[in-house]
Amino acid sequence: MADDSIFAADFRSAPYWWEAAAPETPIPDPLPGQVDVCIIGGGYTGLNCALELARNGVNCLVIDENRIGWGASSRNGGLITGGLKIANSPQAAQLPDEDRERLVAEAIGTFRFVCDLTSREGIDCDLAPVGRFTCAWSKGHYDKLAASVESVARLTGAGAWMVPPERQHEEIGSNHYRGGQVAEGAGTLHPAKYVRGLARAATQAGARLVGACKMTSMRRGSSGWIVSTTRGEVSAANVMLATNAYTGPEAPWFRRRLVPVASFMIATEELPEDLVRKIAPKARAMADTRRVLSYFRLSPDHRRVLWGGRVGTQDMDPRESARRLHRVMTQVWPELAKAKVTHSWNGNVAFTFDFLPHLGAHDGVHYALGCQGNGVAMQSWLGFQAARAMISAQPSDSMFARFPFTTKPLYSGDPWMLPAVLAWYHLRDWIDRTRG
């Protein structure tokens, strides 16, 4: 029987972040007939690209099927982890030493990029460089984290250390994990305030932003591209695809290389101060090492818990996803069993088949795609890099432009296999846990 006792009386099936910064609905404006660059997608990627282009005098237009910032950019957890996931990834470990160092250094540097950007543009988004605590799901996972801690500290230029199980209460008030890794070169922000600030900065720099404008096709024209939309056509010398997990059949080559996965979040009601201090004494960004991971943090005012995870593979009733997340949350923090849920929502993230983000151009279409669920800093950086490549008219020297953007045979962009993959990952997590 469904447990509805967990829901607050004012429960909303909308992002908690929208209470302070709902995506704005601009006044409808005619599309320009011609621009230098048409950017498809109004999230972190597209807006960072537009901001850099406009700052350099490039006439650019951003279009989005929904409101600007409506997608994952205002729905994520607001954890800025830079390249810590890539630093600990088997994909990085397989590269030659020099390439691995460059890749990890660039990825980790994306955190500083966001810090510098928000400071320079005056974007008030509750950015807090509080660091990250990665919770080890098993002893084996702890050992893998320990093997990376020295390189994380060296590459971030910030503190990084291991916290054994007997001391993990210094970081998280729970016995659920097996210790973990602290990395100070990470933090949190308010994602919806950040994307709204980016939109305003890009507009002030001269970019044009148009929401409720879906791209229906793009084709070669006499001087570049003709982008057809539900609001009319635009001629553009260059096209930039920044749709990530929301890439549709209008861009089939790219869609075949992206696996969209739903990620779900809840917000609790306001909690007593002593309880908050007990469960999250350092108020860090937190996530665990499971394949079916959970990620969590305190709200910017330190009065609520925001909990996210992969409790399904596609959209579902927000109350059902809330129930599932609440069950997982209270396994970690039993003290929250009676905490009411005030908000439940989801957004889509994009995975690639090599688990790396990709940047470049294909048949003349520029792109920055595949954040692997860590897009706050990474997609911001890749959008900026795409703009630099268009300004210079040269291929990007980013490491993320060096890897082939591959797909799998018979994959069309419809992730029919995800339920089976999720079940397999659950099994692998169970095996890891039982081994210690």
C-alpha positions as CSV (number, residue, x, y, z in Angstrom):
1,M,0.0,0.0,0.0
2,A,1.3,3.5,-0.9
3,D,2.5,5.5,2.1
4,D,1.2,9.0,1.7
5,S,2.1,10.0,5.3
6,I,5.5,11.2,4.1
7,F,4.0,14.1,2.1
8,A,3.7,17.6,3.5
9,A,0.3,19.3,3.2
10,D,1.8,21.7,0.7
11,F,3.6,19.0,-1.3
12,R,4.5,20.1,-4.8
13,S,5.6,18.0,-7.8
14,A,8.1,20.7,-8.9
15,P,11.8,21.4,-8.2
16,Y,12.5,22.9,-4.8
17,W,14.8,25.3,-6.6
18,W,12.0,27.0,-8.4
19,E,10.7,28.4,-5.2
20,A,13.5,31.0,-5.4
21,A,14.3,31.0,-9.1
22,A,11.7,29.5,-11.4
23,P,12.7,29.6,-15.1
24,E,11.5,32.9,-16.6
25,T,9.0,33.2,-19.4
26,P,10.3,35.9,-21.7
27,I,7.9,38.1,-23.7
28,P,7.6,36.5,-27.2
29,D,10.0,38.1,-29.6
30,P,10.3,37.6,-33.4
31,L,13.2,35.4,-34.4
32,P,16.0,37.2,-36.1
33,G,16.3,36.3,-39.8
34,Q,20.1,35.7,-39.6
35,V,22.7,35.2,-36.9
36,D,26.3,34.1,-36.7
37,V,25.6,31.2,-34.4
38,C,22.3,29.5,-33.5
39,I,22.6,27.6,-30.2
40,I,20.0,24.9,-29.6
41,G,19.5,24.4,-25.9
42,G,19.1,27.0,-23.2
43,G,20.9,25.3,-20.2
44,Y,24.4,25.6,-18.8
45,T,26.1,24.6,-22.0
46,G,24.2,26.8,-24.4
47,L,24.2,29.8,-22.1
48,N,28.0,29.6,-21.4
49,C,28.5,29.3,-25.1
50,A,26.3,32.3,-25.8
51,L,27.9,34.4,-23.1
52,E,31.4,33.9,-24.4
53,L,30.4,34.4,-28.0
54,A,28.5,37.6,-27.2
55,R,31.4,38.9,-25.1
56,N,33.5,38.6,-28.3
57,G,31.1,40.4,-30.5
58,V,29.5,37.3,-32.1
59,N,25.8,37.7,-33.0
60,C,24.2,34.6,-31.4
61,L,20.8,33.3,-30.7
62,V,19.8,30.6,-28.1
63,I,16.6,28.7,-28.6
64,D,14.9,26.2,-26.3
65,E,11.9,24.0,-26.6
66,N,10.8,25.0,-23.1
67,R,11.6,28.0,-20.9
68,I,15.3,29.0,-20.8
69,G,16.8,26.9,-18.0
70,W,13.8,24.6,-17.6
71,G,15.6,21.3,-18.1
72,A,18.3,19.6,-16.0
73,S,20.1,22.9,-15.4
74,S,17.4,24.0,-12.9
75,R,16.6,20.4,-11.7
76,N,19.9,19.0,-10.6
77,G,21.3,18.7,-7.1
78,G,23.6,21.7,-7.4
79,L,26.8,19.7,-6.5
80,I,29.8,21.1,-8.2
81,T,32.3,18.2,-8.3
82,G,34.4,19.3,-11.2
83,G,36.2,16.2,-12.5
84,L,36.4,14.2,-9.3
85,K,34.3,11.4,-10.9
86,I,36.6,11.3,-13.9
87,A,39.7,11.3,-11.7
88,N,38.4,8.1,-10.1
89,S,37.1,6.5,-13.3
90,P,38.5,3.4,-15.0
91,Q,38.3,5.3,-18.3
92,A,40.9,7.8,-17.1
93,A,43.1,5.0,-15.7
94,Q,43.3,3.3,-19.1
95,L,44.9,6.3,-20.8
96,P,48.6,6.9,-21.2
97,D,50.0,8.8,-18.2
98,E,50.4,12.1,-19.9
99,D,46.9,12.0,-21.4
100,R,45.3,11.0,-18.1
101,E,47.0,13.8,-16.3
102,R,45.8,16.3,-18.9
103,L,42.3,14.9,-18.9
104,V,41.9,14.9,-15.1
105,A,43.5,18.3,-14.7
106,E,41.1,19.8,-17.2
107,A,38.1,18.1,-15.6
108,I,39.0,19.1,-12.1
109,G,39.7,22.7,-13.3
110,T,36.0,23.1,-14.2
111,F,35.2,23.7,-10.6
112,R,37.5,26.8,-10.5
113,F,36.0,27.8,-13.9
114,V,32.5,28.1,-12.3
115,C,33.8,29.9,-9.2
116,D,35.6,32.5,-11.4
117,L,32.7,32.8,-13.8
118,T,30.1,33.5,-11.1
119,S,32.4,36.0,-9.4
120,R,33.2,37.8,-12.6
121,E,29.6,38.0,-13.8
122,G,28.2,38.8,-10.3
123,I,25.9,35.8,-10.3
124,D,24.4,35.3,-6.9
125,C,23.8,31.5,-6.7
126,D,24.6,30.6,-3.1
127,L,28.0,29.1,-4.3
128,A,29.7,27.5,-1.3
129,P,33.1,25.8,-1.7
130,V,32.4,23.3,1.1
131,G,34.1,20.3,-0.5
132,R,32.7,16.9,-1.2
133,F,32.5,13.7,0.8
134,T,32.3,10.6,-1.3
135,C,30.8,7.8,0.8
136,A,32.3,4.3,0.2
137,W,29.7,1.7,-0.4
138,S,32.1,-1.2,0.5
139,K,35.6,-1.7,1.6
140,G,36.7,-2.4,-1.9
141,H,35.2,1.0,-3.0
142,Y,37.1,2.6,0.0
143,D,40.3,1.1,-1.2
144,K,39.8,2.5,-4.8
145,L,39.1,5.9,-3.4
146,A,42.3,5.7,-1.2
147,A,44.3,4.8,-4.3
148,S,43.3,8.1,-6.0
149,V,43.5,10.5,-3.0
150,E,47.1,11.7,-3.6
151,S,46.4,12.5,-7.3
152,V,43.1,14.3,-6.4
153,A,44.9,16.5,-3.9
154,R,47.7,17.3,-6.4
155,L,45.5,18.0,-9.3
156,T,42.9,20.1,-7.4
157,G,45.5,22.0,-5.4
158,A,43.2,21.5,-2.5
159,G,43.1,19.2,0.4
160,A,42.0,15.6,0.0
161,W,42.1,12.8,2.5
162,M,40.5,9.5,3.5
163,V,38.1,9.2,6.4
164,P,38.0,5.6,7.8
165,P,34.7,4.1,8.9
166,E,35.4,4.7,12.6
167,R,35.7,8.4,11.9
168,Q,33.0,8.9,9.3
169,H,30.7,10.6,11.8
170,E,32.9,13.6,11.4
171,E,31.5,13.9,7.9
172,I,28.1,12.2,7.9
173,G,25.9,11.1,10.8
174,S,25.4,7.6,9.6
175,N,26.7,4.1,10.0
176,H,25.5,3.1,6.5
177,Y,28.8,3.5,4.7
178,R,32.4,2.2,5.0
179,G,34.2,5.5,5.3
180,G,35.0,7.7,2.4
181,Q,37.1,10.5,0.8
182,V,37.0,14.2,1.4
183,A,38.0,16.5,-1.5
184,E,38.0,20.2,-0.7
185,G,38.1,21.2,-4.4
186,A,34.3,20.9,-4.8
187,G,31.2,22.6,-3.5
188,T,27.5,23.4,-3.9
189,L,25.3,26.1,-5.5
190,H,21.7,26.9,-6.2
191,P,21.3,25.5,-9.8
192,A,18.3,27.5,-10.8
193,K,19.8,30.8,-9.6
194,Y,23.0,29.9,-11.5
195,V,21.2,29.2,-14.8
196,R,19.0,32.4,-14.4
197,G,22.2,34.4,-13.7
198,L,23.8,33.0,-16.8
199,A,20.8,33.9,-18.9
200,R,20.8,37.4,-17.7
201,A,24.6,37.8,-18.2
202,A,24.3,36.4,-21.7
203,T,21.4,38.8,-22.5
204,Q,23.3,41.7,-21.1
205,A,26.3,40.8,-23.3
206,G,24.1,40.9,-26.4
207,A,22.9,37.3,-26.9
208,R,19.3,36.8,-27.8
209,L,17.4,34.1,-25.9
210,V,14.1,32.6,-27.1
211,G,12.1,30.0,-25.2
212,A,9.1,27.9,-26.3
213,C,10.9,27.6,-29.6
214,K,11.5,24.0,-30.7
215,M,14.0,23.2,-33.4
216,T,12.3,20.9,-36.0
217,S,15.1,20.5,-38.5
218,M,18.4,22.0,-39.7
219,R,19.7,21.9,-43.2
220,R,22.6,23.4,-45.2
221,G,21.9,26.7,-46.7
222,S,23.8,28.9,-49.2
223,S,25.7,30.6,-46.4
224,G,25.7,28.1,-43.6
225,W,22.6,26.6,-42.0
226,I,18.8,27.0,-42.1
227,V,17.3,26.1,-38.7
228,S,13.6,25.5,-38.8
229,T,11.7,26.0,-35.6
230,T,8.1,26.1,-34.4
231,R,8.5,29.9,-34.5
232,G,9.9,30.2,-38.0
233,E,13.3,29.9,-39.7
234,V,16.7,31.3,-38.9
235,S,19.8,31.5,-41.1
236,A,23.1,30.8,-39.2
237,A,26.7,30.6,-40.2
238,N,27.2,28.0,-37.4
239,V,25.0,25.8,-35.3
240,M,25.7,24.6,-31.8
241,L,23.9,21.6,-30.3
242,A,23.6,21.9,-26.5
243,T,20.6,19.8,-25.8
244,N,22.3,16.9,-23.9
245,A,19.8,14.4,-22.5
246,Y,16.9,16.3,-24.3
247,T,18.4,15.7,-27.7
248,G,15.5,14.7,-30.0
249,P,15.1,12.8,-33.3
250,E,15.8,16.1,-35.2
251,A,19.5,15.4,-34.5
252,P,19.7,11.6,-35.1
253,W,23.5,11.2,-35.3
254,F,23.9,12.8,-31.9
255,R,20.9,11.1,-30.3
256,R,22.4,7.7,-31.2
257,R,25.4,8.6,-29.0
258,L,23.5,9.7,-25.9
259,V,21.7,7.6,-23.4
260,P,19.2,9.7,-21.5
261,V,18.6,8.6,-17.9
262,A,16.1,10.1,-15.5
263,S,17.4,11.3,-12.1
264,F,15.0,12.0,-9.3
265,M,15.1,14.3,-6.3
266,I,13.2,15.2,-3.2
267,A,13.3,18.0,-0.6
268,T,12.4,17.5,3.0
269,E,10.5,20.0,5.2
270,E,12.6,22.2,7.4
271,L,14.4,20.2,10.1
272,P,15.6,21.0,13.6
273,E,19.0,22.6,13.7
274,D,20.5,20.0,16.0
275,L,19.3,17.2,13.7
276,V,20.9,18.9,10.6
277,R,24.2,19.4,12.5
278,K,24.2,15.7,13.4
279,I,23.5,14.2,10.0
280,A,25.7,16.6,7.9
281,P,28.1,18.3,10.3
282,K,30.3,19.8,7.5
283,A,27.4,20.6,5.1
284,R,29.4,19.2,2.3
285,A,28.3,17.9,-1.1
286,M,27.9,14.1,-0.7
287,A,27.4,11.1,-2.9
288,D,28.1,7.4,-2.6
289,T,30.1,5.1,-4.8
290,R,27.3,2.7,-5.8
291,R,26.6,2.2,-9.5
292,V,23.0,3.1,-8.6
293,L,24.2,6.0,-6.7
294,S,22.6,8.5,-4.3
295,Y,23.7,12.1,-4.1
296,F,22.6,14.5,-1.3
297,R,23.3,17.8,0.5
298,L,21.7,20.4,2.6
299,S,19.7,23.2,1.1
300,P,21.6,26.5,0.9
301,D,20.1,27.7,4.1
302,H,21.0,24.4,5.9
303,R,17.4,23.8,6.9
304,R,16.4,20.9,4.6
305,V,17.9,17.8,3.1
306,L,17.9,17.5,-0.7
307,W,18.2,13.8,-1.8
308,G,18.7,12.5,-5.3
309,G,19.2,9.2,-6.9
310,R,18.4,6.8,-9.8
311,V,15.3,5.1,-8.5
312,G,14.0,4.5,-12.0
313,T,15.0,5.0,-15.6
314,Q,12.2,7.2,-17.0
315,D,9.5,9.6,-15.8
316,M,7.2,8.4,-13.1
317,D,4.6,9.7,-10.8
318,P,6.4,12.2,-8.5
319,R,4.8,10.7,-5.5
320,E,6.1,7.3,-6.4
321,S,9.7,8.5,-7.0
322,A,9.4,10.4,-3.7
323,R,8.5,7.2,-1.8
324,R,11.4,5.4,-3.3
325,L,13.9,8.1,-2.5
326,H,12.5,8.5,1.0
327,R,13.1,4.8,1.6
328,V,16.7,5.1,0.4
329,M,17.3,8.3,2.4
330,T,16.0,6.8,5.7
331,Q,18.3,3.7,5.2
332,V,21.2,6.2,5.5
333,W,19.5,8.5,8.0
334,P,16.8,6.7,10.0
335,E,16.3,9.9,12.0
336,L,14.5,11.3,8.9
337,A,11.8,8.6,8.9
338,K,9.2,11.2,10.0
339,A,10.5,14.0,7.9
340,K,7.9,15.2,5.4
341,V,8.6,15.6,1.7
342,T,7.7,19.0,0.3
343,H,8.9,18.7,-3.3
344,S,9.6,15.8,-5.7
345,W,10.8,16.2,-9.3
346,N,13.1,14.7,-11.9
347,G,15.3,15.7,-14.8
348,N,17.2,13.8,-17.5
349,V,21.0,13.4,-17.6
350,A,23.0,12.1,-20.6
351,F,25.5,9.3,-20.5
352,T,27.8,8.3,-23.4
353,F,29.0,4.8,-24.2
354,D,32.6,5.6,-23.1
355,F,31.4,7.5,-20.0
356,L,33.2,10.6,-21.0
357,P,31.8,14.0,-22.1
358,H,32.4,14.9,-25.7
359,L,33.1,18.2,-27.5
360,G,33.7,18.9,-31.2
361,A,31.9,19.2,-34.5
362,H,30.2,16.7,-36.8
363,D,29.3,17.6,-40.4
364,G,29.6,21.2,-39.4
365,V,27.4,21.0,-36.3
366,H,29.3,22.0,-33.1
367,Y,28.4,20.1,-29.9
368,A,29.1,19.7,-26.2
369,L,27.3,16.7,-24.8
370,G,27.3,13.8,-22.3
371,C,27.9,15.1,-18.8
372,Q,27.4,11.7,-17.1
373,G,25.2,13.4,-14.5
374,N,28.0,15.8,-13.4
375,G,27.1,18.7,-15.6
376,V,27.1,21.8,-13.4
377,A,30.8,22.5,-13.9
378,M,31.5,20.3,-16.9
379,Q,28.8,21.5,-19.2
380,S,29.6,25.1,-18.3
381,W,33.2,24.5,-19.3
382,L,32.4,22.7,-22.5
383,G,30.0,25.4,-23.6
384,F,32.7,27.9,-23.1
385,Q,35.2,25.7,-25.0
386,A,32.8,25.3,-27.9
387,A,32.5,29.1,-28.2
388,R,36.3,29.5,-28.2
389,A,36.5,27.0,-31.0
390,M,34.0,28.9,-33.1
391,I,35.7,32.2,-32.4
392,S,39.1,30.9,-33.4
393,A,37.6,28.8,-36.3
394,Q,40.0,26.0,-35.1
395,P,39.3,22.7,-33.5
396,S,39.3,22.9,-29.7
397,D,42.4,21.8,-27.9
398,S,40.3,20.5,-25.0
399,M,41.0,16.9,-24.1
400,F,37.3,16.2,-24.4
401,A,37.6,17.0,-28.1
402,R,40.2,14.2,-28.6
403,F,38.1,11.1,-28.2
404,P,35.9,9.5,-30.9
405,F,32.2,10.0,-30.2
406,T,31.0,6.4,-30.6
407,T,27.7,4.6,-30.4
408,K,26.6,0.9,-30.4
409,P,25.2,-1.2,-33.2
410,L,21.4,-1.0,-33.5
411,Y,21.1,1.8,-30.9
412,S,18.8,4.5,-32.2
413,G,18.5,6.8,-29.1
414,D,15.7,4.9,-27.4
415,P,17.2,3.5,-24.2
416,W,15.0,0.4,-24.1
417,M,17.8,-1.5,-22.3
418,L,17.9,0.7,-19.2
419,P,15.7,-1.3,-16.9
420,A,17.9,-4.4,-17.5
421,V,21.0,-2.3,-16.9
422,L,19.6,-0.8,-13.7
423,A,18.8,-4.3,-12.4
424,W,22.3,-5.5,-13.3
425,Y,23.9,-2.5,-11.5
426,H,21.7,-3.3,-8.4
427,L,23.1,-6.8,-8.5
428,R,26.7,-5.6,-8.8
429,D,26.2,-3.2,-5.9
430,W,24.8,-6.0,-3.8
431,I,27.8,-8.2,-4.7
432,D,30.3,-5.4,-3.8
433,R,28.5,-4.8,-0.5
434,T,28.5,-8.5,0.5
435,R,32.2,-8.8,-0.2
436,G,32.8,-6.1,2.4
